Amino acid sequence: MKYVLIGAGSRGTIYSTWAAKNGIEVAAIAELRPERLNALADAIGVPENGRYPSADALFAAGKLGDAALICTQDQDHYGHAMQALDLGYDLLLEKPISPNARECMEIEAKANALGRKITVCHVLRYTTFFQNLKNIIDSGEIGKVVAVKHAENIGNFHMAHSFVRGNWRNDTLSSPIIMQKSCHDLDIL
């Protein structure tokens, strides 16, 4: 199996580094920032002809793999997903599928019509902390879970960096804070 990556930010880097270490070929990477693109491509061995300055440039090259990992900004997921589906890719979408419910339904309808698979990744589900917590609960070591008290605490730096000045500062540009943060909690619960 080989895949293409759209977006070489932190999530795309995590997935691609893991894939390369586990024998899954990263055929191509599309990333707007040349320094990110080249750093990740160099680290995992993607040749020069597999490096694209944008998703549109990668998609224009045709189908280059079996799946597309879409790890771009929330508002870009829809357009990238629809293009990838048209080319015949199965998808791994970083959450959220889209901040727009209609777009989510359109992506689902197109995938179903084309017989394509979509996986939505909630990356915290796979962190060591939550995997260990799940293993402890599943083992019965602490007894049967009958209630959960949970709080979504966002530290001052994370709040200021991501939700006041950062990529998620405005829900018309991205998804709202409740979708960005609470979706992890609901997924884990």
N, C-alpha and C positions, 0 to 999 in steps of 0.2 A: 504494500500500500504506500502511496505517496500523496502528499497534499500540498496545497498552496496556502500561504498565510497572507491575510489582508490586515495590516496593522502590526507593527513591531514594537508596540509599547510594552509595558510590564507584563500583561497577560499573554500577549503573543510570544514574548520572549520566554516566559515560563513554559508554555505548551511546546514551543519549538525545541527548546533545549532538552526537555524531557523526551520528546519524540526522537531527536537525533541520538540520544544516549540509549534508546531502546530499539534501534534499528528501523525506525520509520523515516522514510526519506521526505525531506522538505524540498519540493521541486522548485518552488519560486516564492519570493516574498515581495509584497507591494507595501511601500511605506513612503509617506510624504517627506519625512526628515532624512536626508541622505546619511547623516551620521548614525542614526539608529539602524537604518537599512544595512549599511555596510558593516557596522559592528556585529549585528546578529548574524548576517550572512557569513562573515568571516569566521565567527565562533562555531557555526554548525556546518560549514562547508558548502554553502550554496554558491555555485559559480556565477561569474559576472552576467552571463546570459539568463540567469534566473532572478535577477534583481530589477524591480520595476519601480519607477518614481510615483506611481499612483495605482489605485485599483483599476481605473479605466484602462491604463496601459497593460496591466496584467490580463484583464479580461479580453482585450483586443487580440492578445496572442493565442486565444482559443483555450481549449481544455488541456491543462498541463498535469492534472493529477486526478485522484479519485474523490477527494474531499477538499472543501475550502473552509479554513478557520477564519471567522470574521471577528476581529478584535479591534474594531474601530470605535469611534465615538457613537453614542447611542443613536443620534439622529441620522447617522449614515448607514445603520444596519439594514434598513429596508432596501435601499437602492442596491447595496452590495449583495444582499441575499437574493434579490430578484434576478440580478445579472448572473450570479453564480448558478442559480437553479436553471436559468435558460441555457447555460452551457453544459448542464448535466452533472454538476457537482452535488454530492451530499454535503450537509453543512454542520459545522459546530459553530454555534453563535454564542458569543459572550453575552451574558444577561445584560439588559433585557433584550428580548427579541426585537422590540421597537418600543419607544415610549408612547406610541399611538396604537390603540386597540384595533382600529380598522386595518392598519398595516400588518399587525400580527395575524389577523384572520386571512389577509391576502397572501401572506407568505405561506401559511398553512395550506390554503386552497391550492396554490401553485405547486407546492411540494407534493401534495396528494395527487394532483392531476398528472404530474410528471413521474410519479413513483420514486421520489427522492426522500431521503431520510434527513431529519433535522434533530440535532441534540443541542440543548441549551445548557451552557455550563455555568454553574454556581460554584466558583472556584473555592470558596471557603469550605464547602462540603468535603473537599479533598485535602485540607490542611491536616498536619499531624495532630494538632490539638483536637479538632473535632472528630477525626478518625479514632483517636484514643478514647474520647468521651463515648462515642457510639459503641466501641468494643466493650467498654466497662458496663454500659447499660445492657447491651445484648447478652453479656455473660451472666447477668443476674446477680453479680457480686454485691450490688447495693440494694437488692430487692426489686420489687415491682415499682415502676414509676407510676404514680397516681396523680401527680400534679407537677406543673412546671411554673416557676416564677422567673421571668426573663425581662431584662431591660436592654434597650439599645443605647449604649453609651458611646458618644462620639467625643473624642478628646478635643481640647481647644485647638491644637495645631491642625489636626485632621479637618475639623470643622472650618477653620479659617482658610486652610490651603485648598480644600476641595470644594466646599459648599458656599463659601463667601466670595473668594477670588478665583477659584479653580474652574475646571471643566463643568461642574454641576452647579454653578452659581445661579443659573436662570433656567427654569423648567421649559421655556420656549426653545432653548438651545440644546437641552438634554432632558433626561427624565428627572422627575421630582425626587427630593431627598427620601421620601417614604419608599419609593420604588428602589432607589439605589441601596439603601441600608436595610430596610425591613424585609426585603425579599430574601436576604441571607437568613434572617431569623426564622421566617416562615419555612424556608427550605430545610433548615437544620431541625426545626421542631417536627 
